[in-house]
Amino acid sequence: MRKRSVLPGFGLTLGITVCYVSLVVLLPVSAMVARSTSGGLSGFWAAALSPRALASYRLTLTASLVAASVNAVFGLIVAWVLARYRFPLRRVADALVDLPFALPTAVAGIALTTLYAPTGWIGKPLAAIGIKVAYTPIGITVALTFIGLPFVVRTLQPVIGALDADVEEAAASLGARPWQTFLRVVAPAIIPAWLTGFTLAFARALGEYGSVVFIAGNMPMRTEIAPLLVMTRLEQYDYSGATAIAVLMLGASFVMLLAVNGLQSWSARRSA
Amino acid sequence: MGNSSMRRTRMRSGPAGRIVRIALTATALLFLFGFVVLPLVAVFAQALSRGVQAWGAAVTDPAALAAVRLTLLTCALAVPLNCIFGIAAAWAVTRFEFRGKNLLVSVIDLPFAISPVVVGMMLISLYGLHGLVGPAMEARGLRVIFALPGVVLATVFVTMPFVARELIPLMEACGHEEEECARLLGAGGWQIFRRVTLPSIKWALLYGVILANARAMGEFGAVSVVSGHIRGVTNTVPLHVEVLYDEFNFQAAFSVASILALLAVGTLAAKSFVSWYSRQRGGNPEDGEIA
């Protein structure tokens, strides 16, 4: 079962690890799954697939997908620029990429809402040309773009940094146009990492709550994301309804985790 | 990042290459400015919109101070616990081979994948009044949900992987020959850890603690579900920001939020410094990866 090692502490450290993981993570996960079916399977599906829940899933999925796509495009540009070019304030820009990780989501939420409200710095000019951002699905997408940004940049940056510029140079000297060099030489090398970053940003967006709840407007059927619906059900003391949606979201998290693991091992094989 | 390849890139780029470079750099900086810098500036602008005195009044309000105390207490409990767990997990996973290791590593990563609101729901299903063990604990006078233990448990859950995540790849890369040497020379387990392992992982450990602490101070969704928002009792700083904001007391909300924003900027600075300093020293925690 375990290979012989001269180092001590196997029993102690594995014991601590397994006990801790069981108490902190596995026990609560099992409790929620167990509670979700206590009202019978039909009750579970009725709560998890109610029209209001379905509307929230649709909104959450669409906004997360759009936000992850925006990040895929701009994250690639940011990662490329940070990895390849030298310019003033590069270190500051590099550190700022992590701000969405470091800034508490509630702070990000109220800041974005203030910026994009019809009276805000960005919201006002946009309102003048008829675009409403705060309290609409666009606002939700903006918040999800903010929190997803570091995922794409940080997965791509080391891969772009490790690319050998000689190969691009060779392609160029053999007569390849810049877009050909990008499509034929650069893109194949970065696609696994790019997809991983996209998936990480998407997965994070699916469960995001703090930064979205302020800017969303939270209108049932229209601007209510799935995590918020869990909160609403809970505040109405509808425990089985809240649990059913939460279990479905947990299932989605597992699927995303598997997808990310698959992508990462593909990515590792590619770069090996 | 190869320095030489960067220099070459610059050398070979003709006028067209230069235009592309400037356009890409401008796009990237504009995007970062709009999505990252502006929200940060907005927090401080709103916080100081009625002057420094109003800011001071908001952050020294008794409810705000109580929230700060609760957040500090929560961090003081959650971060060391996860630190000990992270070291134990990294030792077990990187120093021994055993069945189910990959599964264990995936479970350690799980908290990053789960929505904070779902984390809160799990704790309610377990410790809540309708939960599996909640009623029995309540009968013995131990309340978890809507009380301090719930806030701490939620924070422990969401910050669990940070330290382990930093240590596992580093200890894997370091190998265990030096520790085995120490063992053969007669060192005990604790001695090996303190004299051989710790010096080579200390920067990654610090890095993990910084990240875990930032998340612990800022956690909102999970804590929001289990805290019950009892002012002065179970309101952490982010929850206090929400309460003030929902009362349309925007200036006070942003004033309290500005403390968290300052902490976030401090975290980024500390993070950059640790990865820069440890690169100088040779140890190399992964640059900026939290995912």
Interface residues (C-beta under 8 A of the other chain):
Chain A: M1 R2 K3 S5 V6 L7 P8 G9 F10 L12 T13 L14 I16 T17 V18 Y20 V21 V24 V25 L26 L27 P28 V29 A31 M32 A34 R35 S36 F74 I77 V78 W80 V81 L82 A83 R84 Y85 R86 F87 R91 A93 D94 A95 L96 V97 D98 L99 P100 F101 A102 L103 P104 T105 A106 V107 A108 I110 A111 L112 T114 L115 G120 W121 I122 T145 F146 L149 P150 F151 R154 T155 Q157 P158 G161 D164 A165 D166 E169 A172 P178 L200 A203 L206 G207 E208 Y209 G210 F214 P227 L228 V230 M231 L234 Y239 A242 T243 A246 M249 L250 S253 F254 M256 L257 V260 N261
Chain B: M1 G2 S5 M6 R8 T9 R10 R12 A16 G17 V20 R21 L24 T25 T27 A28 L29 F31 L32 G34 F35 V36 V37 L38 P39 L40 A42 V43 Q46 I84 F85 A88 A89 W91 A92 V93 R95 F96 E97 F98 R99 L104 S106 V107 I108 D109 L110 P111 A113 I114 S115 P116 V117 V118 V119 M121 M122 L123 I124 S125 L126 G128 H130 G131 L132 L153 V156 F157 M160 H176 E179 E180 R183 L184 G188 G189 I192 F193 L211 A214 M217 G218 E219 F220 G221 S224 V225 V237 P238 L239 V241 E242 Y245 F250 A253 F254 A257 L260 A261 A264 V265 T267 L268 A269 K271 S272 D287 G288 E289 I290 A291
